[in-house]
Amino acid sequence: MAGAVIRAGMTLPLYDVVRSDKVQAVMNSNGMLSNFNAKIGVSLLSSLIMSFLIYPLDTAKRCMQLNGAKGHYNLYKGSVDCIQKIVAQGGV
């Protein structure tokens, strides 16, 4: 749920930040963007940033889905315990 709430609450604000006039001015001054490419690039960049932010929560969600499933051991007591063990085993 946390990943879905963050994604829903941050997608449009992040898109607006990436689309802001200052960012567009820097990109256009280098001659990097046409109008069509600007729209595609802004949406691609905002989606990429959001994916990097949400990835750790998606990993914890997948681990929790397998927790205690058929053929898997019951490794985690809850979502906080899952995140702590993932960080302890794999690092930040």
PDB file with one MODEL, atoms N, CA, C and O in Angstrom:
MODEL        1
ATOM      1  N   MET A   1       0.821  -1.195   0.000  1.00  0.00           N
ATOM      2  CA  MET A   1       0.000   0.000   0.000  1.00  0.00           C
ATOM      3  C   MET A   1       0.861   1.255   0.000  1.00  0.00           C
ATOM      4  O   MET A   1       0.517   2.249  -0.639  1.00  0.00           O
ATOM      5  N   ALA A   2       1.979   1.211   0.715  1.00  0.00           N
ATOM      6  CA  ALA A   2       2.822   2.408   0.803  1.00  0.00           C
ATOM      7  C   ALA A   2       3.350   2.808  -0.572  1.00  0.00           C
ATOM      8  O   ALA A   2       3.384   3.993  -0.904  1.00  0.00           O
ATOM      9  N   GLY A   3       3.760   1.831  -1.367  1.00  0.00           N
ATOM     10  CA  GLY A   3       4.258   2.128  -2.706  1.00  0.00           C
ATOM     11  C   GLY A   3       3.194   2.738  -3.597  1.00  0.00           C
ATOM     12  O   GLY A   3       3.469   3.663  -4.361  1.00  0.00           O
ATOM     13  N   ALA A   4       1.973   2.218  -3.498  1.00  0.00           N
ATOM     14  CA  ALA A   4       0.877   2.748  -4.318  1.00  0.00           C
ATOM     15  C   ALA A   4       0.508   4.170  -3.895  1.00  0.00           C
ATOM     16  O   ALA A   4       0.210   5.013  -4.742  1.00  0.00           O
ATOM     17  N   VAL A   5       0.527   4.434  -2.602  1.00  0.00           N
ATOM     18  CA  VAL A   5       0.204   5.773  -2.111  1.00  0.00           C
ATOM     19  C   VAL A   5       1.272   6.771  -2.555  1.00  0.00           C
ATOM     20  O   VAL A   5       0.952   7.877  -2.991  1.00  0.00           O
ATOM     21  N   ILE A   6       2.533   6.381  -2.445  1.00  0.00           N
ATOM     22  CA  ILE A   6       3.620   7.274  -2.871  1.00  0.00           C
ATOM     23  C   ILE A   6       3.542   7.527  -4.369  1.00  0.00           C
ATOM     24  O   ILE A   6       3.680   8.667  -4.815  1.00  0.00           O
ATOM     25  N   ARG A   7       3.324   6.482  -5.143  1.00  0.00           N
ATOM     26  CA  ARG A   7       3.238   6.648  -6.594  1.00  0.00           C
ATOM     27  C   ARG A   7       2.068   7.552  -6.973  1.00  0.00           C
ATOM     28  O   ARG A   7       2.221   8.442  -7.810  1.00  0.00           O
ATOM     29  N   ALA A   8       0.917   7.337  -6.374  1.00  0.00           N
ATOM     30  CA  ALA A   8      -0.258   8.147  -6.699  1.00  0.00           C
ATOM     31  C   ALA A   8      -0.087   9.598  -6.255  1.00  0.00           C
ATOM     32  O   ALA A   8      -0.532  10.520  -6.938  1.00  0.00           O
ATOM     33  N   GLY A   9       0.554   9.791  -5.117  1.00  0.00           N
ATOM     34  CA  GLY A   9       0.699  11.140  -4.593  1.00  0.00           C
ATOM     35  C   GLY A   9       1.842  11.937  -5.188  1.00  0.00           C
ATOM     36  O   GLY A   9       1.849  13.164  -5.093  1.00  0.00           O
ATOM     37  N   MET A  10       2.805  11.270  -5.799  1.00  0.00           N
ATOM     38  CA  MET A  10       3.985  11.975  -6.291  1.00  0.00           C
ATOM     39  C   MET A  10       4.113  12.018  -7.811  1.00  0.00           C
ATOM     40  O   MET A  10       4.969  12.740  -8.323  1.00  0.00           O
ATOM     41  N   THR A  11       3.307  11.282  -8.538  1.00  0.00           N
ATOM     42  CA  THR A  11       3.472  11.226  -9.983  1.00  0.00           C
ATOM     43  C   THR A  11       3.271  12.590 -10.638  1.00  0.00           C
ATOM     44  O   THR A  11       4.147  13.049 -11.372  1.00  0.00           O
ATOM     45  N   LEU A  12       2.158  13.235 -10.395  1.00  0.00           N
ATOM     46  CA  LEU A  12       1.900  14.525 -11.031  1.00  0.00           C
ATOM     47  C   LEU A  12       2.791  15.645 -10.506  1.00  0.00           C
ATOM     48  O   LEU A  12       3.275  16.438 -11.314  1.00  0.00           O
ATOM     49  N   PRO A  13       3.037  15.757  -9.196  1.00  0.00           N
ATOM     50  CA  PRO A  13       3.976  16.794  -8.755  1.00  0.00           C
ATOM     51  C   PRO A  13       5.381  16.614  -9.337  1.00  0.00           C
ATOM     52  O   PRO A  13       6.031  17.596  -9.696  1.00  0.00           O
ATOM     53  N   LEU A  14       5.850  15.379  -9.431  1.00  0.00           N
ATOM     54  CA  LEU A  14       7.159  15.125 -10.013  1.00  0.00           C
ATOM     55  C   LEU A  14       7.167  15.494 -11.492  1.00  0.00           C
ATOM     56  O   LEU A  14       8.138  16.070 -11.983  1.00  0.00           O
ATOM     57  N   TYR A  15       6.102  15.169 -12.199  1.00  0.00           N
ATOM     58  CA  TYR A  15       5.980  15.541 -13.608  1.00  0.00           C
ATOM     59  C   TYR A  15       6.042  17.060 -13.761  1.00  0.00           C
ATOM     60  O   TYR A  15       6.704  17.565 -14.667  1.00  0.00           O
ATOM     61  N   ASP A  16       5.357  17.790 -12.880  1.00  0.00           N
ATOM     62  CA  ASP A  16       5.380  19.256 -12.945  1.00  0.00           C
ATOM     63  C   ASP A  16       6.769  19.817 -12.671  1.00  0.00           C
ATOM     64  O   ASP A  16       7.173  20.793 -13.302  1.00  0.00           O
ATOM     65  N   VAL A  17       7.507  19.214 -11.738  1.00  0.00           N
ATOM     66  CA  VAL A  17       8.866  19.673 -11.445  1.00  0.00           C
ATOM     67  C   VAL A  17       9.767  19.451 -12.651  1.00  0.00           C
ATOM     68  O   VAL A  17      10.527  20.341 -13.031  1.00  0.00           O
ATOM     69  N   VAL A  18       9.686  18.271 -13.255  1.00  0.00           N
ATOM     70  CA  VAL A  18      10.518  17.973 -14.416  1.00  0.00           C
ATOM     71  C   VAL A  18      10.129  18.863 -15.587  1.00  0.00           C
ATOM     72  O   VAL A  18      10.985  19.243 -16.386  1.00  0.00           O
ATOM     73  N   ARG A  19       8.861  19.196 -15.698  1.00  0.00           N
ATOM     74  CA  ARG A  19       8.362  20.007 -16.800  1.00  0.00           C
ATOM     75  C   ARG A  19       8.541  21.505 -16.558  1.00  0.00           C
ATOM     76  O   ARG A  19       8.214  22.308 -17.432  1.00  0.00           O
ATOM     77  N   SER A  20       9.042  21.889 -15.411  1.00  0.00           N
ATOM     78  CA  SER A  20       9.132  23.301 -15.047  1.00  0.00           C
ATOM     79  C   SER A  20       9.917  24.102 -16.086  1.00  0.00           C
ATOM     80  O   SER A  20      10.705  23.546 -16.853  1.00  0.00           O
ATOM     81  N   ASP A  21       9.690  25.403 -16.095  1.00  0.00           N
ATOM     82  CA  ASP A  21      10.299  26.288 -17.076  1.00  0.00           C
ATOM     83  C   ASP A  21      11.822  26.314 -16.980  1.00  0.00           C
ATOM     84  O   ASP A  21      12.504  26.394 -18.002  1.00  0.00           O
ATOM     85  N   LYS A  22      12.360  26.247 -15.764  1.00  0.00           N
ATOM     86  CA  LYS A  22      13.813  26.295 -15.607  1.00  0.00           C
ATOM     87  C   LYS A  22      14.479  25.067 -16.203  1.00  0.00           C
ATOM     88  O   LYS A  22      15.501  25.181 -16.879  1.00  0.00           O
ATOM     89  N   VAL A  23      13.906  23.890 -15.957  1.00  0.00           N
ATOM     90  CA  VAL A  23      14.466  22.658 -16.517  1.00  0.00           C
ATOM     91  C   VAL A  23      14.340  22.677 -18.031  1.00  0.00           C
ATOM     92  O   VAL A  23      15.276  22.296 -18.734  1.00  0.00           O
ATOM     93  N   GLN A  24      13.202  23.113 -18.540  1.00  0.00           N
ATOM     94  CA  GLN A  24      12.998  23.177 -19.986  1.00  0.00           C
ATOM     95  C   GLN A  24      13.949  24.171 -20.637  1.00  0.00           C
ATOM     96  O   GLN A  24      14.449  23.926 -21.735  1.00  0.00           O
ATOM     97  N   ALA A  25      14.203  25.298 -19.961  1.00  0.00           N
ATOM     98  CA  ALA A  25      15.100  26.306 -20.522  1.00  0.00           C
ATOM     99  C   ALA A  25      16.520  25.767 -20.665  1.00  0.00           C
ATOM    100  O   ALA A  25      17.192  26.026 -21.663  1.00  0.00           O
ATOM    101  N   VAL A  26      16.971  25.019 -19.664  1.00  0.00           N
ATOM    102  CA  VAL A  26      18.310  24.432 -19.735  1.00  0.00           C
ATOM    103  C   VAL A  26      18.372  23.415 -20.873  1.00  0.00           C
ATOM    104  O   VAL A  26      19.342  23.390 -21.631  1.00  0.00           O
ATOM    105  N   MET A  27      17.357  22.590 -20.994  1.00  0.00           N
ATOM    106  CA  MET A  27      17.370  21.570 -22.036  1.00  0.00           C
ATOM    107  C   MET A  27      17.243  22.189 -23.424  1.00  0.00           C
ATOM    108  O   MET A  27      17.886  21.716 -24.361  1.00  0.00           O
ATOM    109  N   ASN A  28      16.441  23.222 -23.581  1.00  0.00           N
ATOM    110  CA  ASN A  28      16.263  23.857 -24.880  1.00  0.00           C
ATOM    111  C   ASN A  28      17.470  24.698 -25.277  1.00  0.00           C
ATOM    112  O   ASN A  28      17.754  24.838 -26.466  1.00  0.00           O
ATOM    113  N   SER A  29      18.188  25.261 -24.303  1.00  0.00           N
ATOM    114  CA  SER A  29      19.367  26.073 -24.628  1.00  0.00           C
ATOM    115  C   SER A  29      20.456  25.221 -25.267  1.00  0.00           C
ATOM    116  O   SER A  29      21.268  25.723 -26.044  1.00  0.00           O
ATOM    117  N   ASN A  30      20.472  23.944 -24.941  1.00  0.00           N
ATOM    118  CA  ASN A  30      21.438  23.032 -25.547  1.00  0.00           C
ATOM    119  C   ASN A  30      20.937  22.483 -26.876  1.00  0.00           C
ATOM    120  O   ASN A  30      21.639  21.709 -27.528  1.00  0.00           O
ATOM    121  N   GLY A  31      19.732  22.874 -27.287  1.00  0.00           N
ATOM    122  CA  GLY A  31      19.169  22.378 -28.539  1.00  0.00           C
ATOM    123  C   GLY A  31      18.812  20.908 -28.485  1.00  0.00           C
ATOM    124  O   GLY A  31      18.827  20.223 -29.508  1.00  0.00           O
ATOM    125  N   MET A  32      18.493  20.423 -27.306  1.00  0.00           N
ATOM    126  CA  MET A  32      18.267  18.995 -27.119  1.00  0.00           C
ATOM    127  C   MET A  32      16.843  18.563 -27.427  1.00  0.00           C
ATOM    128  O   MET A  32      16.618  17.389 -27.721  1.00  0.00           O
ATOM    129  N   LEU A  33      15.880  19.462 -27.370  1.00  0.00           N
ATOM    130  CA  LEU A  33      14.499  19.025 -27.405  1.00  0.00           C
ATOM    131  C   LEU A  33      13.689  19.699 -28.497  1.00  0.00           C
ATOM    132  O   LEU A  33      13.788  20.907 -28.711  1.00  0.00           O
ATOM    133  N   SER A  34      12.898  18.912 -29.172  1.00  0.00           N
ATOM    134  CA  SER A  34      11.833  19.473 -29.991  1.00  0.00           C
ATOM    135  C   SER A  34      10.568  19.422 -29.139  1.00  0.00           C
ATOM    136  O   SER A  34      10.605  18.910 -28.021  1.00  0.00           O
ATOM    137  N   ASN A  35       9.464  19.936 -29.637  1.00  0.00           N
ATOM    138  CA  ASN A  35       8.236  19.960 -28.846  1.00  0.00           C
ATOM    139  C   ASN A  35       7.764  18.547 -28.509  1.00  0.00           C
ATOM    140  O   ASN A  35       7.424  18.269 -27.359  1.00  0.00           O
ATOM    141  N   PHE A  36       7.740  17.657 -29.492  1.00  0.00           N
ATOM    142  CA  PHE A  36       7.297  16.281 -29.259  1.00  0.00           C
ATOM    143  C   PHE A  36       8.254  15.563 -28.314  1.00  0.00           C
ATOM    144  O   PHE A  36       7.826  14.905 -27.366  1.00  0.00           O
ATOM    145  N   ASN A  37       9.538  15.694 -28.576  1.00  0.00           N
ATOM    146  CA  ASN A  37      10.527  15.030 -27.726  1.00  0.00           C
ATOM    147  C   ASN A  37      10.515  15.574 -26.308  1.00  0.00           C
ATOM    148  O   ASN A  37      10.805  14.846 -25.359  1.00  0.00           O
ATOM    149  N   ALA A  38      10.184  16.843 -26.160  1.00  0.00           N
ATOM    150  CA  ALA A  38      10.107  17.416 -24.820  1.00  0.00           C
ATOM    151  C   ALA A  38       9.013  16.736 -24.010  1.00  0.00           C
ATOM    152  O   ALA A  38       9.221  16.408 -22.842  1.00  0.00           O
ATOM    153  N   LYS A  39       7.864  16.522 -24.609  1.00  0.00           N
ATOM    154  CA  LYS A  39       6.754  15.878 -23.886  1.00  0.00           C
ATOM    155  C   LYS A  39       7.088  14.433 -23.544  1.00  0.00           C
ATOM    156  O   LYS A  39       6.855  13.987 -22.420  1.00  0.00           O
ATOM    157  N   ILE A  40       7.632  13.705 -24.506  1.00  0.00           N
ATOM    158  CA  ILE A  40       7.999  12.305 -24.254  1.00  0.00           C
ATOM    159  C   ILE A  40       9.131  12.233 -23.231  1.00  0.00           C
ATOM    160  O   ILE A  40       9.102  11.398 -22.326  1.00  0.00           O
ATOM    161  N   GLY A  41      10.117  13.099 -23.374  1.00  0.00           N
ATOM    162  CA  GLY A  41      11.255  13.087 -22.463  1.00  0.00           C
ATOM    163  C   GLY A  41      10.869  13.408 -21.040  1.00  0.00           C
ATOM    164  O   GLY A  41      11.367  12.784 -20.103  1.00  0.00           O
ATOM    165  N   VAL A  42       9.982  14.379 -20.865  1.00  0.00           N
ATOM    166  CA  VAL A  42       9.539  14.755 -19.521  1.00  0.00           C
ATOM    167  C   VAL A  42       8.793  13.606 -18.866  1.00  0.00           C
ATOM    168  O   VAL A  42       9.029  13.300 -17.697  1.00  0.00           O
ATOM    169  N   SER A  43       7.903  12.972 -19.598  1.00  0.00           N
ATOM    170  CA  SER A  43       7.149  11.858 -19.009  1.00  0.00           C
ATOM    171  C   SER A  43       8.066  10.672 -18.735  1.00  0.00           C
ATOM    172  O   SER A  43       7.905   9.998 -17.718  1.00  0.00           O
ATOM    173  N   LEU A  44       9.022  10.404 -19.617  1.00  0.00           N
ATOM    174  CA  LEU A  44       9.956   9.304 -19.410  1.00  0.00           C
ATOM    175  C   LEU A  44      10.843   9.560 -18.191  1.00  0.00           C
ATOM    176  O   LEU A  44      11.054   8.666 -17.372  1.00  0.00           O
ATOM    177  N   LEU A  45      11.355  10.772 -18.079  1.00  0.00           N
ATOM    178  CA  LEU A  45      12.221  11.108 -16.960  1.00  0.00           C
ATOM    179  C   LEU A  45      11.470  11.059 -15.633  1.00  0.00           C
ATOM    180  O   LEU A  45      11.996  10.550 -14.643  1.00  0.00           O
ATOM    181  N   SER A  46      10.264  11.575 -15.604  1.00  0.00           N
ATOM    182  CA  SER A  46       9.501  11.537 -14.350  1.00  0.00           C
ATOM    183  C   SER A  46       9.144  10.096 -13.970  1.00  0.00           C
ATOM    184  O   SER A  46       9.156   9.751 -12.788  1.00  0.00           O
ATOM    185  N   SER A  47       8.828   9.260 -14.950  1.00  0.00           N
ATOM    186  CA  SER A  47       8.544   7.844 -14.655  1.00  0.00           C
ATOM    187  C   SER A  47       9.782   7.121 -14.153  1.00  0.00           C
ATOM    188  O   SER A  47       9.693   6.286 -13.252  1.00  0.00           O
ATOM    189  N   LEU A  48      10.929   7.435 -14.724  1.00  0.00           N
ATOM    190  CA  LEU A  48      12.177   6.813 -14.300  1.00  0.00           C
ATOM    191  C   LEU A  48      12.525   7.198 -12.863  1.00  0.00           C
ATOM    192  O   LEU A  48      12.911   6.342 -12.067  1.00  0.00           O
ATOM    193  N   ILE A  49      12.390   8.472 -12.533  1.00  0.00           N
ATOM    194  CA  ILE A  49      12.660   8.918 -11.167  1.00  0.00           C
ATOM    195  C   ILE A  49      11.709   8.251 -10.179  1.00  0.00           C
ATOM    196  O   ILE A  49      12.126   7.817  -9.105  1.00  0.00           O
ATOM    197  N   MET A  50      10.433   8.171 -10.542  1.00  0.00           N
ATOM    198  CA  MET A  50       9.447   7.535  -9.668  1.00  0.00           C
ATOM    199  C   MET A  50       9.763   6.057  -9.465  1.00  0.00           C
ATOM    200  O   MET A  50       9.605   5.536  -8.361  1.00  0.00           O
ATOM    201  N   SER A  51      10.205   5.385 -10.510  1.00  0.00           N
ATOM    202  CA  SER A  51      10.558   3.972 -10.381  1.00  0.00           C
ATOM    203  C   SER A  51      11.723   3.774  -9.424  1.00  0.00           C
ATOM    204  O   SER A  51      11.720   2.829  -8.635  1.00  0.00           O
ATOM    205  N   PHE A  52      12.721   4.655  -9.483  1.00  0.00           N
ATOM    206  CA  PHE A  52      13.841   4.562  -8.546  1.00  0.00           C
ATOM    207  C   PHE A  52      13.390   4.787  -7.110  1.00  0.00           C
ATOM    208  O   PHE A  52      13.934   4.173  -6.192  1.00  0.00           O
ATOM    209  N   LEU A  53      12.411   5.651  -6.902  1.00  0.00           N
ATOM    210  CA  LEU A  53      11.917   5.909  -5.555  1.00  0.00           C
ATOM    211  C   LEU A  53      11.082   4.750  -5.013  1.00  0.00           C
ATOM    212  O   LEU A  53      11.133   4.451  -3.820  1.00  0.00           O
ATOM    213  N   ILE A  54      10.325   4.107  -5.877  1.00  0.00           N
ATOM    214  CA  ILE A  54       9.388   3.065  -5.463  1.00  0.00           C
ATOM    215  C   ILE A  54      10.027   1.676  -5.422  1.00  0.00           C
ATOM    216  O   ILE A  54       9.498   0.783  -4.760  1.00  0.00           O
ATOM    217  N   TYR A  55      11.145   1.473  -6.109  1.00  0.00           N
ATOM    218  CA  TYR A  55      11.746   0.141  -6.230  1.00  0.00           C
ATOM    219  C   TYR A  55      11.974  -0.570  -4.892  1.00  0.00           C
ATOM    220  O   TYR A  55      11.637  -1.749  -4.783  1.00  0.00           O
ATOM    221  N   PRO A  56      12.530   0.090  -3.871  1.00  0.00           N
ATOM    222  CA  PRO A  56      12.724  -0.629  -2.601  1.00  0.00           C
ATOM    223  C   PRO A  56      11.420  -1.136  -1.990  1.00  0.00           C
ATOM    224  O   PRO A  56      11.386  -2.228  -1.424  1.00  0.00           O
ATOM    225  N   LEU A  57      10.361  -0.362  -2.100  1.00  0.00           N
ATOM    226  CA  LEU A  57       9.077  -0.815  -1.553  1.00  0.00           C
ATOM    227  C   LEU A  57       8.501  -1.962  -2.380  1.00  0.00           C
ATOM    228  O   LEU A  57       7.863  -2.856  -1.824  1.00  0.00           O
ATOM    229  N   ASP A  58       8.714  -1.954  -3.692  1.00  0.00           N
ATOM    230  CA  ASP A  58       8.265  -3.066  -4.529  1.00  0.00           C
ATOM    231  C   ASP A  58       9.017  -4.351  -4.192  1.00  0.00           C
ATOM    232  O   ASP A  58       8.437  -5.437  -4.195  1.00  0.00           O
ATOM    233  N   THR A  59      10.300  -4.222  -3.904  1.00  0.00           N
ATOM    234  CA  THR A  59      11.092  -5.397  -3.516  1.00  0.00           C
ATOM    235  C   THR A  59      10.569  -5.990  -2.212  1.00  0.00           C
ATOM    236  O   THR A  59      10.423  -7.206  -2.093  1.00  0.00           O
ATOM    237  N   ALA A  60      10.291  -5.136  -1.242  1.00  0.00           N
ATOM    238  CA  ALA A  60       9.745  -5.619   0.032  1.00  0.00           C
ATOM    239  C   ALA A  60       8.379  -6.252  -0.176  1.00  0.00           C
ATOM    240  O   ALA A  60       8.057  -7.253   0.462  1.00  0.00           O
ATOM    241  N   LYS A  61       7.567  -5.674  -1.071  1.00  0.00           N
ATOM    242  CA  LYS A  61       6.242  -6.229  -1.346  1.00  0.00           C
ATOM    243  C   LYS A  61       6.361  -7.635  -1.934  1.00  0.00           C
ATOM    244  O   LYS A  61       5.620  -8.534  -1.537  1.00  0.00           O
ATOM    245  N   ARG A  62       7.271  -7.830  -2.861  1.00  0.00           N
ATOM    246  CA  ARG A  62       7.443  -9.156  -3.469  1.00  0.00           C
ATOM    247  C   ARG A  62       7.947 -10.171  -2.450  1.00  0.00           C
ATOM    248  O   ARG A  62       7.512 -11.323  -2.450  1.00  0.00           O
ATOM    249  N   CYS A  63       8.858  -9.748  -1.587  1.00  0.00           N
ATOM    250  CA  CYS A  63       9.343 -10.653  -0.534  1.00  0.00           C
ATOM    251  C   CYS A  63       8.219 -11.036   0.418  1.00  0.00           C
ATOM    252  O   CYS A  63       8.124 -12.191   0.833  1.00  0.00           O
ATOM    253  N   MET A  64       7.374 -10.085   0.762  1.00  0.00           N
ATOM    254  CA  MET A  64       6.249 -10.372   1.656  1.00  0.00           C
ATOM    255  C   MET A  64       5.223 -11.287   0.981  1.00  0.00           C
ATOM    256  O   MET A  64       4.584 -12.096   1.653  1.00  0.00           O
ATOM    257  N   GLN A  65       5.058 -11.166  -0.346  1.00  0.00           N
ATOM    258  CA  GLN A  65       4.118 -12.036  -1.054  1.00  0.00           C
ATOM    259  C   GLN A  65       4.588 -13.483  -1.022  1.00  0.00           C
ATOM    260  O   GLN A  65       3.775 -14.405  -0.962  1.00  0.00           O
ATOM    261  N   LEU A  66       5.909 -13.679  -1.064  1.00  0.00           N
ATOM    262  CA  LEU A  66       6.449 -15.039  -1.025  1.00  0.00           C
ATOM    263  C   LEU A  66       6.618 -15.564   0.392  1.00  0.00           C
ATOM    264  O   LEU A  66       6.841 -16.760   0.580  1.00  0.00           O
ATOM    265  N   ASN A  67       6.519 -14.714   1.374  1.00  0.00           N
ATOM    266  CA  ASN A  67       6.717 -15.094   2.763  1.00  0.00           C
ATOM    267  C   ASN A  67       5.704 -16.157   3.187  1.00  0.00           C
ATOM    268  O   ASN A  67       4.505 -15.889   3.263  1.00  0.00           O
ATOM    269  N   GLY A  68       6.191 -17.345   3.457  1.00  0.00           N
ATOM    270  CA  GLY A  68       5.332 -18.427   3.918  1.00  0.00           C
ATOM    271  C   GLY A  68       4.514 -19.092   2.829  1.00  0.00           C
ATOM    272  O   GLY A  68       3.686 -19.954   3.123  1.00  0.00           O
ATOM    273  N   ALA A  69       4.730 -18.706   1.563  1.00  0.00           N
ATOM    274  CA  ALA A  69       4.000 -19.349   0.473  1.00  0.00           C
ATOM    275  C   ALA A  69       4.490 -20.778   0.312  1.00  0.00           C
ATOM    276  O   ALA A  69       5.517 -21.156   0.875  1.00  0.00           O
ATOM    277  N   LYS A  70       3.758 -21.565  -0.453  1.00  0.00           N
ATOM    278  CA  LYS A  70       4.106 -22.966  -0.646  1.00  0.00           C
ATOM    279  C   LYS A  70       5.511 -23.065  -1.237  1.00  0.00           C
ATOM    280  O   LYS A  70       5.799 -22.495  -2.289  1.00  0.00           O
ATOM    281  N   GLY A  71       6.370 -23.793  -0.545  1.00  0.00           N
ATOM    282  CA  GLY A  71       7.740 -23.966  -0.988  1.00  0.00           C
ATOM    283  C   GLY A  71       8.699 -22.900  -0.474  1.00  0.00           C
ATOM    284  O   GLY A  71       9.886 -22.943  -0.796  1.00  0.00           O
ATOM    285  N   HIS A  72       8.221 -21.954   0.310  1.00  0.00           N
ATOM    286  CA  HIS A  72       9.063 -20.893   0.869  1.00  0.00           C
ATOM    287  C   HIS A  72       8.889 -20.865   2.384  1.00  0.00           C
ATOM    288  O   HIS A  72       7.813 -21.139   2.915  1.00  0.00           O
ATOM    289  N   TYR A  73       9.978 -20.526   3.059  1.00  0.00           N
ATOM    290  CA  TYR A  73       9.931 -20.431   4.508  1.00  0.00           C
ATOM    291  C   TYR A  73       9.255 -19.138   4.948  1.00  0.00           C
ATOM    292  O   TYR A  73       9.205 -18.162   4.201  1.00  0.00           O
ATOM    293  N   ASN A  74       8.745 -19.148   6.156  1.00  0.00           N
ATOM    294  CA  ASN A  74       8.173 -17.953   6.755  1.00  0.00           C
ATOM    295  C   ASN A  74       9.318 -17.155   7.368  1.00  0.00           C
ATOM    296  O   ASN A  74       9.725 -17.430   8.496  1.00  0.00           O
ATOM    297  N   LEU A  75       9.846 -16.163   6.635  1.00  0.00           N
ATOM    298  CA  LEU A  75      11.052 -15.451   7.043  1.00  0.00           C
ATOM    299  C   LEU A  75      10.791 -14.139   7.766  1.00  0.00           C
ATOM    300  O   LEU A  75      11.632 -13.693   8.546  1.00  0.00           O
ATOM    301  N   TYR A  76       9.660 -13.521   7.530  1.00  0.00           N
ATOM    302  CA  TYR A  76       9.429 -12.164   8.024  1.00  0.00           C
ATOM    303  C   TYR A  76       8.215 -12.120   8.950  1.00  0.00           C
ATOM    304  O   TYR A  76       7.217 -12.807   8.730  1.00  0.00           O
ATOM    305  N   LYS A  77       8.328 -11.291   9.994  1.00  0.00           N
ATOM    306  CA  LYS A  77       7.224 -11.123  10.932  1.00  0.00           C
ATOM    307  C   LYS A  77       6.252 -10.049  10.455  1.00  0.00           C
ATOM    308  O   LYS A  77       5.078 -10.060  10.825  1.00  0.00           O
ATOM    309  N   GLY A  78       6.734  -9.137   9.644  1.00  0.00           N
ATOM    310  CA  GLY A  78       5.913  -8.052   9.128  1.00  0.00           C
ATOM    311  C   GLY A  78       6.702  -7.253   8.106  1.00  0.00           C
ATOM    312  O   GLY A  78       7.839  -7.594   7.783  1.00  0.00           O
ATOM    313  N   SER A  79       6.098  -6.198   7.603  1.00  0.00           N
ATOM    314  CA  SER A  79       6.741  -5.427   6.547  1.00  0.00           C
ATOM    315  C   SER A  79       7.985  -4.686   7.048  1.00  0.00           C
ATOM    316  O   SER A  79       8.972  -4.581   6.320  1.00  0.00           O
ATOM    317  N   VAL A  80       7.951  -4.180   8.263  1.00  0.00           N
ATOM    318  CA  VAL A  80       9.123  -3.481   8.814  1.00  0.00           C
ATOM    319  C   VAL A  80      10.269  -4.469   9.005  1.00  0.00           C
ATOM    320  O   VAL A  80      11.417  -4.155   8.687  1.00  0.00           O
ATOM    321  N   ASP A  81       9.967  -5.661   9.521  1.00  0.00           N
ATOM    322  CA  ASP A  81      10.981  -6.695   9.687  1.00  0.00           C
ATOM    323  C   ASP A  81      11.550  -7.100   8.329  1.00  0.00           C
ATOM    324  O   ASP A  81      12.749  -7.351   8.209  1.00  0.00           O
ATOM    325  N   CYS A  82      10.706  -7.163   7.318  1.00  0.00           N
ATOM    326  CA  CYS A  82      11.142  -7.518   5.962  1.00  0.00           C
ATOM    327  C   CYS A  82      12.141  -6.481   5.443  1.00  0.00           C
ATOM    328  O   CYS A  82      13.198  -6.846   4.927  1.00  0.00           O
ATOM    329  N   ILE A  83      11.819  -5.213   5.572  1.00  0.00           N
ATOM    330  CA  ILE A  83      12.692  -4.150   5.079  1.00  0.00           C
ATOM    331  C   ILE A  83      14.017  -4.150   5.848  1.00  0.00           C
ATOM    332  O   ILE A  83      15.078  -3.954   5.257  1.00  0.00           O
ATOM    333  N   GLN A  84      13.954  -4.367   7.150  1.00  0.00           N
ATOM    334  CA  GLN A  84      15.187  -4.409   7.953  1.00  0.00           C
ATOM    335  C   GLN A  84      16.084  -5.558   7.518  1.00  0.00           C
ATOM    336  O   GLN A  84      17.299  -5.387   7.417  1.00  0.00           O
ATOM    337  N   LYS A  85      15.501  -6.733   7.257  1.00  0.00           N
ATOM    338  CA  LYS A  85      16.305  -7.873   6.837  1.00  0.00           C
ATOM    339  C   LYS A  85      16.859  -7.699   5.426  1.00  0.00           C
ATOM    340  O   LYS A  85      17.975  -8.137   5.147  1.00  0.00           O
ATOM    341  N   ILE A  86      16.108  -7.076   4.545  1.00  0.00           N
ATOM    342  CA  ILE A  86      16.596  -6.824   3.186  1.00  0.00           C
ATOM    343  C   ILE A  86      17.789  -5.872   3.236  1.00  0.00           C
ATOM    344  O   ILE A  86      18.785  -6.085   2.545  1.00  0.00           O
ATOM    345  N   VAL A  87      17.689  -4.826   4.052  1.00  0.00           N
ATOM    346  CA  VAL A  87      18.792  -3.864   4.180  1.00  0.00           C
ATOM    347  C   VAL A  87      19.999  -4.538   4.826  1.00  0.00           C
ATOM    348  O   VAL A  87      21.134  -4.291   4.420  1.00  0.00           O
ATOM    349  N   ALA A  88      19.765  -5.392   5.833  1.00  0.00           N
ATOM    350  CA  ALA A  88      20.869  -6.066   6.506  1.00  0.00           C
ATOM    351  C   ALA A  88      21.588  -7.043   5.565  1.00  0.00           C
ATOM    352  O   ALA A  88      22.811  -7.171   5.618  1.00  0.00           O
ATOM    353  N   GLN A  89      20.836  -7.720   4.718  1.00  0.00           N
ATOM    354  CA  GLN A  89      21.434  -8.713   3.818  1.00  0.00           C
ATOM    355  C   GLN A  89      22.024  -8.092   2.561  1.00  0.00           C
ATOM    356  O   GLN A  89      23.118  -8.467   2.139  1.00  0.00           O
ATOM    357  N   GLY A  90      21.308  -7.141   1.956  1.00  0.00           N
ATOM    358  CA  GLY A  90      21.746  -6.615   0.673  1.00  0.00           C
ATOM    359  C   GLY A  90      22.258  -5.190   0.720  1.00  0.00           C
ATOM    360  O   GLY A  90      22.767  -4.687  -0.282  1.00  0.00           O
ATOM    361  N   GLY A  91      22.137  -4.534   1.851  1.00  0.00           N
ATOM    362  CA  GLY A  91      22.558  -3.145   1.949  1.00  0.00           C
ATOM    363  C   GLY A  91      21.504  -2.199   1.408  1.00  0.00           C
ATOM    364  O   GLY A  91      20.478  -2.622   0.875  1.00  0.00           O
ATOM    365  N   VAL A  92      21.772  -0.927   1.552  1.00  0.00           N
ATOM    366  CA  VAL A  92      20.828   0.082   1.115  1.00  0.00           C
ATOM    367  C   VAL A  92      20.813   0.095  -0.399  1.00  0.00           C
ATOM    368  O   VAL A  92      20.080   0.879  -1.002  1.00  0.00           O
TER     369      VAL A  92
ENDMDL
END
